[in-house]
Amino acid sequence: LMDCEMPEMNGYDATQEIRRQEQSTTNHLPIIALTGHASSEDEQQCRQAGMDDVVTKPITLPTLRAKIERLLAQPDFRQS
């Protein structure tokens, strides 16, 4: 889970740095954005930064579980 509004380095920049470092590997770390903003523009910003999915605060356990299970079922993430 990546909080989009962290001090020092926000979640967008942190995700971009992770994705930059992944370029020299075959790994892809699943990243789910955790945000308090529910607009389509906010979701688009998360995806443009390299996040794989988005959950909006407050989150429920069933929603989070479904997002994680969906990501881990994808072939790209089974190797990470």
N, C-alpha and C positions, 0 to 999 in steps of 0.2 A: 504494500500500500504506500502510495506517495501523497503526502499532504501537499496541496498546491500552495499553501500560504505559510511557509516556514520562514523563520528569521535567517539572516545571513544569505542563504541561497534558496530561492523559491523552488517548488517542485518541478516547475517547467524547466528551469535551468539544470536542476539536478538530473532530470530524466534525459535531457539532451546530452549531458556529460556521460551518463551511463551508456547511451546509444553510441556516442562517439567512441568510447572505449571498446564497445562490442564489435566495432568494425574490423578489428584485427583478429577476431575469433569467430567461431561458428555458433557461439552461444547467443541466446536471446532471453533476457530476464523478463518474465511477465510483470508488467507494472500496471496497477489499477490506481487511478487518480482518486483521491479523497478530497472532496470540495464541498463548500457550503453554498456554491452557486449552481443553479439548476438550468441556466439558459443554454440554448443550443450553441451560442457563441462560445460559452465557457467550455462546453464539451468539445467543440471543434479545436479550441486552443490546446486542450489536453492532448487530443489525438495528433495535432500538428507537432507537439513537443515530443511525441513518440510513445505516449502512454497507450496501452492496449484496450483499456476500458475505463469507465468512470462510475463512481458511486457518489451519491450526494448525501451529506449529513442532514439530519441524523440517519444513520443506516440501520437496517435490521439484519440480524444474523442470517435469515433465509435469503435475503437479497445478496449479501456478501458471499455466502456459500455458493449460490448459483453462479455468480460471476467468476469465482475462483475455479469451480468445477468446469465451467465452459472453457476458460482459458487453458486449463491443464489438459483438457481433452484434445486440444489442437496438436497436430503432429509436431509443429515447430517448438512447442514448449515441453515436450516429453524428454528432450535431451538436456534442458537447461539445468 
